Amino acid sequence: MQPYVWKTGILLLIWVVSVYLLYVFFQGLAWWYTVRTAVKQESEPPLYNYLMRFLRINIPWYFLFIVLQVVLYIYSLFALVAQRQAGLSDGALPYPFIFTLLYVLIGYFAVISYTCIARDTARHSLIPTLVFGVKRFHILFPAFLLALIPFVLVNLILFAFAKFPLLTIILGFLLFFPALVWARWYFTRVAWRTFNAQ
């Protein structure tokens, strides 16, 4: 039993690290390009430097995300057991709004940090990210929510064509990626202007 547990733990660790490195590489490239096109500054960080900063700045966000996933999994297990003990039929489990709020807040501070590391190292960007995200919450959080609206609209469109799988896939490619590019560009512009206005 113990060797099986160790093997499972190692495989899980490899999977977690692999997902993290893939995220850092692809999203780091995307955010570096976004910063270069959306922000005009005299000294832009080279790609390698930005990726290294991206790698470091995402460690706390990724850790919080994993912790939240584990807590949600444990909650789901307890809720399922309680549901069955109460003699209720298996159905959709109640999903506390607090989890959605925490996911949104993690994403909110994470994308702020992606702009911060264009100006400074990851080590010197974490605290300013938190301070700036709180002090300029009334500006940045509405901008963050506005950047999410295209994704909501894309999901609604895809849901409307759910009976046509091939069309849904095509529309997903045609609509999702432009929405993603615009969301990054828009939030980066707002965050950078807000940085410079303080």
Backbone as a chain_set.jsonl record, in Angstrom:
{"seq": "MQPYVWKTGILLLIWVVSVYLLYVFFQGLAWWYTVRTAVKQESEPPLYNYLMRFLRINIPWYFLFIVLQVVLYIYSLFALVAQRQAGLSDGALPYPFIFTLLYVLIGYFAVISYTCIARDTARHSLIPTLVFGVKRFHILFPAFLLALIPFVLVNLILFAFAKFPLLTIILGFLLFFPALVWARWYFTRVAWRTFNAQ", "coords": {"N": [[0.829, -1.207, 0.0], [1.922, 1.245, 0.84], [4.112, 1.75, -1.035], [2.536, 2.157, -3.317], [1.144, 4.472, -2.633], [3.267, 6.292, -2.487], [4.158, 6.207, -5.148], [1.902, 7.175, -6.478], [1.805, 9.742, -5.38], [4.216, 10.834, -6.342], [3.764, 10.784, -9.116], [1.595, 12.511, -9.221], [2.822, 14.862, -8.341], [4.653, 15.279, -10.417], [2.853, 15.733, -12.473], [1.598, 18.107, -11.589], [3.767, 19.92, -11.577], [4.482, 19.807, -14.278], [2.196, 20.848, -15.55], [2.321, 23.405, -14.531], [4.75, 24.397, -15.619], [4.165, 24.304, -18.361], [2.076, 26.144, -18.432], [3.451, 28.453, -17.637], [5.246, 28.765, -19.774], [3.642, 29.037, -22.197], [1.632, 30.954, -21.494], [3.309, 32.901, -20.496], [4.726, 33.697, -22.801], [2.553, 34.784, -24.205], [1.692, 36.908, -22.528], [4.03, 38.442, -22.396], [4.249, 39.308, -25.061], [1.876, 40.759, -25.172], [2.368, 42.819, -23.313], [4.458, 44.098, -24.642], [3.156, 45.102, -26.917], [0.99, 46.539, -25.947], [1.939, 48.374, -24.153], [4.011, 51.165, -23.995], [7.223, 51.546, -23.294], [10.485, 52.611, -22.233], [12.491, 50.736, -21.564], [12.073, 47.556, -22.234], [11.567, 44.331, -20.849], [13.646, 41.629, -21.869], [12.606, 38.6, -23.579], [13.45, 36.195, -22.265], [14.064, 37.124, -19.659], [11.555, 38.092, -18.871], [10.049, 35.718, -18.894], [11.328, 34.299, -16.845], [10.706, 35.907, -14.67], [7.951, 35.638, -14.805], [7.72, 32.944, -14.242], [8.473, 32.906, -11.525], [6.722, 34.744, -10.271], [4.284, 33.533, -10.481], [4.262, 31.447, -8.714], [3.119, 31.822, -6.014], [0.433, 32.304, -6.777], [-0.276, 29.973, -8.155], [0.089, 28.107, -6.137], [-1.903, 28.921, -4.295], [-4.118, 28.427, -5.889], [-4.009, 25.604, -6.141], [-4.324, 24.86, -3.446], [-6.909, 25.82, -3.039], [-8.288, 24.192, -4.827], [-7.916, 21.686, -3.613], [-9.253, 22.098, -1.177], [-11.828, 22.494, -2.173], [-12.289, 19.983, -3.287], [-12.254, 18.357, -0.981], [-14.42, 19.463, 0.366], [-16.452, 18.754, -1.454], [-16.433, 15.973, -1.188], [-17.263, 15.643, 1.517], [-19.774, 16.884, 1.33], [-21.052, 15.169, -0.445], [-21.097, 12.776, 1.014], [-22.685, 13.593, 3.189], [-25.029, 14.133, 1.812], [-25.807, 11.604, 0.919], [-26.114, 10.28, 3.348], [-28.285, 11.593, 4.306], [-30.194, 10.527, 2.808], [-30.782, 11.558, 0.335], [-31.215, 11.793, -3.196], [-28.589, 11.26, -5.596], [-27.277, 14.115, -6.974], [-26.735, 17.397, -8.34], [-24.254, 18.975, -6.475], [-24.324, 21.462, -3.89], [-22.744, 24.531, -4.62], [-20.657, 26.585, -3.056], [-20.622, 30.139, -3.102], [-18.344, 31.42, -2.254], [-16.109, 30.069, -3.195], [-16.051, 30.645, -5.942], [-15.656, 33.415, -5.751], [-13.109, 33.512, -4.555], [-11.529, 32.281, -6.539], [-11.794, 34.204, -8.56], [-10.565, 36.416, -7.34], [-7.929, 35.485, -7.05], [-7.238, 35.261, -9.762], [-7.502, 37.958, -10.439], [-5.467, 39.363, -8.938], [-3.306, 38.001, -9.987], [-3.19, 38.695, -12.764], [-2.654, 41.384, -12.521], [-0.091, 41.28, -11.481], [1.278, 40.323, -13.699], [1.584, 42.519, -15.279], [3.049, 44.123, -13.589], [5.559, 42.838, -13.433], [6.716, 43.579, -15.743], [7.978, 45.859, -15.205], [9.624, 45.47, -13.017], [11.519, 43.092, -11.004], [10.305, 39.763, -10.158], [10.434, 39.307, -7.437], [10.339, 41.847, -6.347], [7.877, 42.635, -7.128], [5.665, 41.376, -6.065], [4.585, 42.291, -3.514], [3.977, 45.042, -4.235], [2.021, 44.422, -6.148], [-0.114, 43.374, -4.599], [-0.636, 45.57, -2.911], [-1.219, 47.585, -4.772], [-3.355, 46.42, -6.128], [-5.298, 46.481, -4.158], [-5.444, 49.222, -3.401], [-6.166, 50.45, -5.799], [-8.483, 49.216, -6.401], [-11.049, 50.01, -7.103], [-10.756, 50.861, -9.679], [-9.288, 48.922, -11.13], [-10.532, 46.414, -10.642], [-13.211, 46.582, -11.755], [-12.348, 46.867, -14.432], [-11.114, 44.417, -14.801], [-13.319, 42.687, -14.57], [-14.769, 43.602, -16.769], [-13.078, 42.772, -18.79], [-13.589, 40.095, -18.698], [-16.088, 39.78, -19.757], [-16.312, 39.273, -22.638], [-15.688, 36.52, -22.673], [-17.828, 35.39, -21.34], [-19.864, 36.013, -23.14], [-18.974, 34.558, -25.372], [-19.197, 31.944, -24.364], [-21.972, 31.807, -24.045], [-22.789, 31.967, -26.71], [-21.624, 29.629, -27.742], [-22.99, 27.764, -26.221], [-25.524, 28.11, -27.255], [-25.257, 26.937, -29.735], [-24.838, 24.307, -29.152], [-25.936, 21.931, -30.027], [-24.788, 21.415, -32.397], [-21.983, 20.074, -32.853], [-19.59, 20.302, -34.493], [-19.783, 22.888, -35.576], [-19.765, 24.28, -33.177], [-17.142, 23.833, -32.278], [-15.667, 25.128, -34.306], [-16.608, 27.783, -34.041], [-15.722, 28.206, -31.459], [-12.901, 28.31, -31.755], [-12.732, 30.522, -33.47], [-13.819, 32.61, -31.985], [-12.926, 32.504, -29.289], [-10.089, 32.906, -29.051], [-9.554, 35.541, -30.16], [-11.036, 36.971, -28.228], [-9.56, 36.4, -25.949], [-7.078, 37.581, -26.541], [-7.856, 40.286, -26.761], [-8.787, 40.745, -24.12], [-6.453, 40.469, -22.562], [-4.893, 42.565, -23.661], [-6.511, 44.834, -23.192], [-6.769, 44.905, -20.34], [-4.1, 45.142, -19.584], [-3.431, 47.635, -20.658], [-5.124, 49.328, -19.148], [-4.198, 48.791, -16.531], [-1.522, 49.631, -16.73], [-1.733, 52.371, -17.318], [-2.927, 53.162, -14.978], [-0.934, 52.562, -13.137], [0.991, 54.482, -13.841], [-0.348, 56.771, -13.227], [-0.315, 57.118, -10.55]], "CA": [[0.0, 0.0, 0.0], [2.766, 2.438, 0.955], [4.756, 2.063, -2.321], [1.512, 2.676, -4.234], [0.884, 5.853, -2.239], [4.425, 7.08, -2.896], [4.152, 6.287, -6.607], [0.815, 8.084, -6.849], [2.215, 11.083, -4.985], [5.256, 11.308, -7.264], [3.109, 11.049, -10.402], [0.79, 13.719, -9.048], [3.757, 15.985, -8.275], [5.16, 15.485, -11.778], [1.76, 16.326, -13.246], [1.413, 19.489, -11.126], [4.91, 20.709, -12.054], [4.41, 19.872, -15.742], [1.138, 21.807, -15.891], [2.823, 24.738, -14.182], [5.768, 24.809, -16.59], [3.479, 24.564, -19.626], [1.361, 27.407, -18.257], [4.438, 29.532, -17.615], [5.818, 28.959, -21.107], [2.696, 29.545, -23.183], [1.04, 32.202, -21.022], [4.384, 33.877, -20.392], [4.91, 34.233, -24.147], [1.395, 35.605, -24.561], [1.691, 38.149, -21.749], [5.189, 39.237, -22.823], [3.871, 39.955, -26.318], [0.837, 41.735, -24.844], [3.02, 43.974, -22.689], [5.23, 44.797, -25.673], [2.272, 45.789, -27.864], [0.016, 47.41, -25.269], [2.62, 49.344, -23.298], [5.196, 51.784, -24.571], [8.181, 51.921, -22.259], [11.835, 52.726, -22.778], [13.243, 49.488, -21.377], [11.216, 46.385, -22.144], [12.345, 43.156, -20.465], [13.774, 40.593, -22.904], [11.703, 37.462, -23.411], [13.947, 35.271, -21.238], [13.9, 37.758, -18.346], [10.131, 38.135, -18.523], [9.618, 34.35, -18.581], [11.838, 33.949, -15.52], [9.864, 36.638, -13.712], [6.638, 35.008, -14.879], [7.866, 31.672, -13.532], [8.541, 33.144, -10.083], [5.563, 35.474, -9.744], [3.111, 32.663, -10.488], [4.342, 30.416, -7.669], [2.069, 31.985, -4.985], [-0.924, 32.162, -7.354], [-0.489, 28.549, -8.447], [-0.046, 27.439, -4.839], [-3.241, 29.241, -3.781], [-5.075, 27.726, -6.744], [-3.995, 24.192, -5.767], [-4.943, 24.766, -2.12], [-8.35, 26.006, -3.219], [-8.791, 22.978, -5.475], [-7.938, 20.626, -2.6], [-10.35, 22.416, -0.254], [-13.076, 22.25, -2.896], [-12.429, 18.527, -3.407], [-12.631, 17.845, 0.34], [-15.801, 19.912, 0.588], [-17.34, 17.947, -2.291], [-16.537, 14.644, -0.578], [-18.11, 15.743, 2.702], [-21.135, 17.2, 0.903], [-21.617, 13.958, -1.049], [-21.387, 11.843, 2.11], [-23.838, 14.126, 3.917], [-26.199, 13.992, 0.942], [-26.221, 10.201, 0.923], [-26.585, 9.933, 4.693], [-29.611, 12.197, 4.464], [-31.122, 9.786, 1.962], [-31.129, 12.326, -0.855], [-30.719, 11.209, -4.443], [-27.376, 11.897, -6.109], [-27.552, 15.209, -7.909], [-25.75, 18.47, -8.302], [-23.918, 19.406, -5.128], [-24.321, 22.928, -3.744], [-21.423, 25.119, -4.859], [-20.601, 27.862, -2.328], [-20.173, 31.292, -3.877], [-17.034, 31.84, -1.773], [-15.081, 29.483, -4.051], [-16.007, 31.473, -7.155], [-15.056, 34.696, -5.379], [-11.675, 33.322, -4.335], [-10.917, 32.052, -7.854], [-11.763, 35.491, -9.248], [-9.556, 37.257, -6.689], [-6.611, 34.97, -7.425], [-7.015, 35.702, -11.137], [-7.385, 39.414, -10.44], [-4.121, 39.762, -8.511], [-2.326, 37.387, -10.887], [-3.014, 39.475, -13.995], [-1.98, 42.637, -12.151], [1.338, 40.978, -11.327], [1.875, 40.115, -15.023], [1.976, 43.84, -15.745], [4.085, 44.624, -12.671], [6.876, 42.256, -13.708], [7.303, 44.244, -16.905], [8.728, 47.007, -14.683], [10.555, 45.093, -11.959], [11.665, 41.652, -10.82], [9.177, 39.121, -9.49], [10.598, 39.472, -5.995], [9.945, 43.202, -5.983], [6.569, 42.924, -7.72], [4.567, 40.706, -5.371], [3.949, 43.205, -2.559], [3.302, 46.12, -4.969], [0.81, 43.885, -6.785], [-1.166, 43.298, -3.586], [-0.967, 46.93, -2.476], [-1.824, 48.29, -5.886], [-4.649, 45.801, -6.398], [-6.246, 46.924, -3.131], [-5.598, 50.679, -3.445], [-6.825, 50.83, -7.059], [-9.514, 48.193, -6.626], [-12.22, 50.636, -7.74], [-10.46, 51.032, -11.103], [-8.786, 47.708, -11.76], [-11.454, 45.276, -10.58], [-14.202, 46.71, -12.835], [-11.685, 46.584, -15.709], [-10.921, 42.967, -14.841], [-14.627, 42.091, -14.864], [-15.106, 43.948, -18.141], [-12.263, 41.915, -19.655], [-14.164, 38.745, -18.677], [-17.388, 39.765, -20.439], [-16.277, 38.548, -23.913], [-15.699, 35.075, -22.46], [-19.21, 35.044, -21.007], [-20.621, 36.066, -24.39], [-18.553, 33.412, -26.197], [-19.809, 30.744, -23.788], [-23.402, 31.832, -24.362], [-22.911, 31.64, -28.134], [-21.311, 28.207, -27.909], [-24.098, 27.013, -25.624], [-26.667, 28.198, -28.17], [-25.009, 26.033, -30.856], [-24.336, 23.057, -28.574], [-26.467, 20.778, -30.776], [-23.985, 21.269, -33.616], [-20.613, 19.983, -32.3], [-18.551, 20.813, -35.389], [-19.936, 24.341, -35.603], [-19.342, 24.778, -31.863], [-15.673, 23.82, -32.257], [-15.194, 26.191, -35.201], [-16.904, 29.06, -33.4], [-14.846, 28.324, -30.297], [-11.593, 28.779, -32.218], [-12.852, 31.841, -34.08], [-14.235, 33.626, -31.023], [-12.242, 32.461, -28.002], [-8.742, 33.471, -29.072], [-9.626, 37.008, -30.215], [-11.498, 37.48, -26.93], [-8.439, 36.282, -25.015], [-6.09, 38.611, -26.898], [-8.401, 41.593, -26.39], [-8.855, 40.849, -22.66], [-5.09, 40.744, -22.083], [-4.476, 43.895, -24.118], [-7.315, 45.856, -22.517], [-6.433, 45.019, -18.917], [-2.728, 45.63, -19.484], [-3.479, 49.074, -20.906], [-5.737, 49.99, -17.991], [-3.295, 48.661, -15.383], [-0.311, 50.456, -16.932], [-2.104, 53.781, -17.158], [-3.197, 53.384, -13.552], [0.391, 52.599, -12.5], [1.672, 55.751, -14.139], [-1.143, 57.879, -12.714], [-0.213, 57.251, -9.091]], "C": [[0.863, 1.256, 0.0], [3.505, 2.754, -0.346], [3.766, 2.643, -3.331], [1.217, 4.138, -3.932], [2.022, 6.758, -2.69], [4.442, 7.282, -4.41], [3.079, 7.256, -7.093], [1.185, 9.538, -6.54], [3.25, 11.67, -5.935], [4.658, 11.651, -8.623], [2.271, 12.325, -10.344], [1.674, 14.961, -9.026], [4.306, 16.314, -9.656], [4.099, 16.166, -12.637], [1.572, 17.795, -12.883], [2.528, 20.389, -11.66], [4.857, 20.874, -13.568], [3.36, 20.879, -16.196], [1.616, 23.231, -15.636], [3.818, 25.243, -15.225], [5.148, 25.102, -17.955], [2.723, 25.892, -19.567], [2.34, 28.578, -18.332], [4.958, 29.809, -19.025], [4.827, 29.625, -22.06], [2.058, 30.87, -22.752], [2.096, 33.291, -20.856], [4.68, 34.522, -21.738], [3.79, 35.202, -24.511], [1.402, 36.938, -23.82], [2.886, 39.026, -22.094], [4.864, 39.988, -24.104], [2.812, 41.032, -26.072], [1.446, 42.998, -24.251], [3.781, 44.782, -23.728], [4.335, 45.617, -26.594], [1.349, 46.805, -27.188], [0.672, 48.53, -24.493], [3.849, 49.873, -24.02], [6.104, 52.241, -23.438], [9.583, 51.862, -22.847], [12.598, 51.413, -22.683], [12.279, 48.318, -21.182], [12.066, 45.176, -21.748], [12.459, 42.173, -21.624], [12.881, 39.395, -22.579], [12.16, 36.543, -22.287], [13.744, 35.849, -19.844], [12.438, 37.774, -17.916], [9.624, 36.743, -18.154], [10.101, 33.918, -17.202], [11.045, 34.668, -14.426], [8.471, 36.011, -13.643], [6.642, 33.686, -14.112], [7.797, 31.879, -12.021], [7.271, 33.782, -9.535], [4.33, 34.588, -9.663], [3.129, 31.601, -9.391], [3.279, 30.622, -6.589], [0.669, 31.823, -5.551], [-1.248, 30.7, -7.622], [-0.683, 27.759, -7.153], [-1.442, 27.68, -4.261], [-4.319, 28.515, -4.58], [-5.165, 26.244, -6.37], [-4.654, 23.987, -4.409], [-6.455, 24.887, -2.233], [-8.986, 24.791, -3.874], [-8.911, 21.829, -4.476], [-9.087, 20.849, -1.625], [-11.692, 22.142, -0.903], [-13.34, 20.756, -3.043], [-12.873, 17.912, -2.074], [-14.074, 18.23, 0.666], [-16.788, 19.049, -0.2], [-17.527, 16.551, -1.713], [-17.461, 14.665, 0.633], [-19.567, 16.022, 2.33], [-21.817, 15.976, 0.304], [-21.992, 12.94, 0.019], [-22.622, 12.294, 2.885], [-25.119, 13.959, 3.118], [-26.716, 12.557, 0.969], [-26.729, 9.76, 2.293], [-27.98, 10.49, 4.957], [-30.653, 11.507, 3.599], [-31.563, 10.524, 0.725], [-30.545, 11.657, -2.086], [-29.488, 11.972, -4.916], [-27.744, 12.943, -7.159], [-26.456, 16.242, -7.816], [-25.52, 18.926, -6.867], [-23.955, 20.929, -5.05], [-22.893, 23.454, -3.868], [-21.362, 26.481, -4.174], [-20.013, 28.982, -3.174], [-18.763, 31.724, -3.485], [-15.915, 31.278, -2.644], [-14.936, 30.284, -5.341], [-15.32, 32.799, -6.876], [-13.551, 34.575, -5.209], [-10.93, 33.065, -5.643], [-10.761, 33.38, -8.611], [-10.682, 36.389, -8.654], [-8.139, 36.792, -7.009], [-6.272, 35.417, -8.849], [-6.78, 37.195, -11.237], [-5.974, 39.857, -10.063], [-3.044, 39.179, -9.428], [-2.105, 38.25, -12.124], [-2.414, 40.854, -13.71], [-0.472, 42.4, -12.073], [2.016, 40.784, -12.678], [2.279, 41.446, -15.662], [3.106, 44.403, -14.887], [5.468, 44.097, -13.031], [7.484, 42.793, -14.998], [8.166, 45.419, -16.463], [9.801, 46.601, -13.688], [10.625, 43.571, -11.847], [10.446, 41.084, -10.094], [9.231, 39.333, -7.987], [10.105, 40.837, -5.533], [8.577, 43.589, -6.539], [5.405, 42.354, -6.925], [3.835, 41.648, -4.419], [3.293, 44.389, -3.273], [2.026, 45.657, -5.672], [-0.355, 43.875, -5.805], [-1.621, 44.689, -3.155], [-1.725, 47.676, -3.571], [-3.214, 47.735, -6.204], [-5.714, 46.214, -5.402], [-6.516, 48.425, -3.248], [-6.361, 51.135, -4.684], [-7.9, 49.82, -7.434], [-10.696, 48.768, -7.404], [-12.008, 50.882, -9.227], [-10.158, 49.692, -11.765], [-9.776, 46.544, -11.737], [-12.588, 45.403, -11.601], [-13.6, 46.439, -14.213], [-11.468, 45.092, -15.895], [-12.227, 42.26, -15.197], [-15.049, 42.382, -16.302], [-14.33, 43.083, -19.134], [-12.814, 40.495, -19.716], [-15.469, 38.647, -19.468], [-17.338, 39.051, -21.786], [-16.311, 37.033, -23.744], [-17.099, 34.583, -22.103], [-20.059, 35.006, -22.275], [-20.27, 34.893, -25.306], [-19.185, 32.129, -25.685], [-21.296, 30.671, -24.094], [-23.64, 31.455, -25.821], [-22.664, 30.157, -28.372], [-22.419, 27.339, -27.345], [-25.307, 26.994, -26.562], [-26.515, 27.246, -29.353], [-24.515, 24.666, -30.39], [-24.817, 21.821, -29.333], [-25.69, 20.51, -32.06], [-22.504, 21.256, -33.228], [-19.539, 20.592, -33.197], [-18.595, 22.333, -35.459], [-19.481, 24.962, -34.289], [-17.823, 24.857, -31.765], [-15.115, 24.956, -33.109], [-15.413, 27.565, -34.584], [-16.015, 29.291, -32.184], [-13.479, 28.858, -30.672], [-11.668, 30.21, -32.738], [-13.118, 32.949, -33.061], [-13.379, 33.674, -29.763], [-10.898, 33.178, -28.038], [-8.729, 34.985, -29.268], [-10.085, 37.628, -28.896], [-10.365, 37.461, -25.911], [-7.391, 37.356, -25.267], [-6.583, 39.986, -26.473], [-8.406, 41.785, -24.877], [-7.483, 41.164, -22.079], [-4.686, 42.178, -22.413], [-5.207, 44.987, -23.344], [-6.893, 46.018, -21.062], [-5.02, 45.547, -18.727], [-2.678, 47.144, -19.686], [-4.026, 49.836, -19.697], [-4.787, 49.965, -16.799], [-2.082, 49.569, -15.539], [-0.611, 51.931, -16.774], [-2.354, 54.108, -15.679], [-1.892, 53.414, -12.767], [1.003, 53.988, -12.637], [0.914, 56.959, -13.589], [-0.977, 58.092, -11.227], [0.907, 58.211, -8.707]], "O": [[0.591, 2.21, -0.73], [3.537, 3.918, -0.747], [4.123, 3.524, -4.114], [1.057, 4.95, -4.844], [1.79, 7.85, -3.208], [4.706, 8.381, -4.896], [3.313, 8.054, -8.0], [0.914, 10.443, -7.33], [3.182, 12.846, -6.293], [4.994, 12.676, -9.215], [2.242, 13.111, -11.291], [1.33, 15.987, -9.613], [4.412, 17.483, -10.026], [4.403, 17.061, -13.425], [1.404, 18.635, -13.767], [2.263, 21.492, -12.139], [5.152, 21.95, -14.088], [3.599, 21.667, -17.111], [1.352, 24.141, -16.421], [3.734, 26.391, -15.661], [5.559, 26.044, -18.632], [2.728, 26.665, -20.526], [2.08, 29.571, -19.01], [5.093, 30.967, -19.42], [5.134, 30.654, -22.661], [1.954, 31.799, -23.553], [1.809, 34.471, -21.055], [4.865, 35.736, -21.824], [4.031, 36.284, -25.046], [1.146, 37.982, -24.419], [2.763, 40.251, -22.085], [5.17, 41.175, -24.224], [2.849, 42.095, -26.692], [1.087, 44.11, -24.637], [3.754, 46.013, -23.702], [4.714, 46.712, -27.008], [0.975, 47.81, -27.792], [0.029, 49.539, -24.201], [4.628, 49.107, -24.586], [5.798, 53.193, -22.719], [9.835, 51.159, -23.825], [13.281, 51.023, -23.631], [11.739, 48.121, -20.094], [13.174, 45.013, -22.259], [11.465, 41.907, -22.3], [12.459, 39.212, -21.437], [11.355, 36.151, -21.442], [13.3, 35.142, -18.94], [12.115, 37.508, -16.759], [8.853, 36.598, -17.206], [9.373, 33.248, -16.47], [10.754, 34.088, -13.38], [7.891, 35.871, -12.566], [5.679, 33.357, -13.419], [7.138, 31.114, -11.318], [6.797, 33.409, -8.462], [3.426, 34.853, -8.871], [2.124, 30.929, -9.163], [2.58, 29.663, -6.263], [-0.202, 31.264, -4.884], [-2.358, 30.242, -7.351], [-1.516, 26.855, -7.086], [-2.09, 26.745, -3.79], [-5.309, 28.046, -4.019], [-6.261, 25.689, -6.29], [-5.444, 23.06, -4.229], [-7.194, 24.139, -1.591], [-10.098, 24.403, -3.518], [-9.894, 21.088, -4.492], [-9.811, 19.914, -1.284], [-12.598, 21.614, -0.259], [-14.483, 20.312, -2.935], [-13.757, 17.056, -2.041], [-14.846, 17.419, 1.179], [-17.834, 18.661, 0.321], [-18.629, 16.004, -1.738], [-18.338, 13.811, 0.767], [-20.485, 15.468, 2.935], [-23.011, 15.761, 0.512], [-23.052, 12.318, -0.045], [-23.496, 11.487, 3.202], [-26.175, 13.675, 3.683], [-27.923, 12.328, 1.035], [-27.661, 8.963, 2.388], [-28.753, 9.928, 5.734], [-31.836, 11.845, 3.64], [-32.581, 10.187, 0.122], [-29.491, 11.025, -2.014], [-29.354, 13.171, -4.671], [-28.454, 12.647, -8.12], [-25.38, 15.984, -7.276], [-26.465, 19.224, -6.138], [-23.653, 21.61, -6.03], [-21.959, 22.893, -3.295], [-21.959, 27.44, -4.665], [-19.02, 28.787, -3.876], [-18.058, 32.33, -4.291], [-14.885, 31.928, -2.82], [-13.82, 30.568, -5.777], [-14.497, 33.256, -7.67], [-12.8, 35.437, -5.666], [-9.825, 33.571, -5.837], [-9.725, 33.638, -9.223], [-9.958, 37.055, -9.395], [-7.247, 37.615, -7.217], [-5.167, 35.889, -9.115], [-5.954, 37.648, -12.03], [-5.355, 40.639, -10.784], [-1.994, 39.79, -9.623], [-0.962, 38.513, -12.498], [-1.74, 41.426, -14.567], [0.32, 43.218, -12.54], [3.212, 41.051, -12.804], [3.197, 41.498, -16.48], [4.005, 45.076, -15.391], [6.45, 44.834, -12.943], [8.637, 42.498, -15.312], [8.983, 45.922, -17.234], [10.792, 47.314, -13.529], [9.88, 42.855, -12.515], [9.662, 41.821, -9.496], [8.2, 39.517, -7.34], [9.524, 40.964, -4.455], [8.167, 44.745, -6.431], [4.27, 42.801, -7.092], [2.615, 41.791, -4.498], [2.152, 44.721, -2.955], [1.062, 46.416, -5.778], [-1.456, 44.314, -6.138], [-2.817, 44.961, -3.045], [-2.745, 48.315, -3.314], [-4.136, 48.491, -6.511], [-6.894, 46.293, -5.744], [-7.667, 48.858, -3.201], [-7.121, 52.102, -4.624], [-8.19, 49.596, -8.609], [-11.272, 48.096, -8.259], [-12.973, 51.089, -9.963], [-10.701, 49.371, -12.822], [-9.854, 45.775, -12.695], [-12.906, 44.416, -12.264], [-14.258, 45.85, -15.07], [-11.615, 44.564, -16.997], [-12.242, 41.348, -16.022], [-15.614, 41.52, -16.976], [-14.851, 42.707, -20.184], [-12.544, 39.766, -20.671], [-15.904, 37.548, -19.811], [-18.249, 38.275, -22.075], [-16.893, 36.331, -24.571], [-17.508, 33.497, -22.513], [-20.866, 34.097, -22.469], [-21.148, 34.304, -25.937], [-19.659, 31.312, -26.475], [-21.823, 29.594, -24.373], [-24.574, 30.716, -26.135], [-23.403, 29.507, -29.111], [-22.755, 26.301, -27.916], [-26.02, 25.995, -26.653], [-27.511, 26.794, -29.918], [-23.854, 23.95, -31.142], [-24.169, 20.776, -29.284], [-25.909, 19.499, -32.728], [-21.841, 22.293, -33.266], [-18.671, 21.319, -32.716], [-17.555, 22.989, -35.406], [-18.884, 26.039, -34.279], [-17.279, 25.825, -31.234], [-14.2, 25.663, -32.687], [-14.518, 28.411, -34.598], [-15.605, 30.418, -31.906], [-12.947, 29.746, -30.005], [-10.775, 31.017, -32.479], [-12.695, 34.09, -33.251], [-13.129, 34.751, -29.222], [-10.6, 33.976, -27.149], [-7.955, 35.667, -28.597], [-9.589, 38.68, -28.493], [-10.223, 38.385, -25.111], [-6.876, 37.966, -24.329], [-5.829, 40.768, -25.894], [-8.068, 42.865, -24.392], [-7.358, 42.023, -21.206], [-4.198, 42.911, -21.553], [-4.591, 45.953, -22.894], [-6.681, 47.138, -20.597], [-4.768, 46.32, -17.803], [-1.968, 47.848, -18.969], [-3.468, 50.85, -19.28], [-4.589, 50.982, -16.134], [-1.662, 50.21, -14.575], [0.169, 52.665, -16.166], [-2.028, 55.196, -15.206], [-1.75, 54.203, -11.832], [1.469, 54.581, -11.664], [1.473, 58.052, -13.497], [-1.426, 59.101, -10.683], [1.14, 58.446, -7.521]]}, "num_chains": 1, "name": "protein.A"}
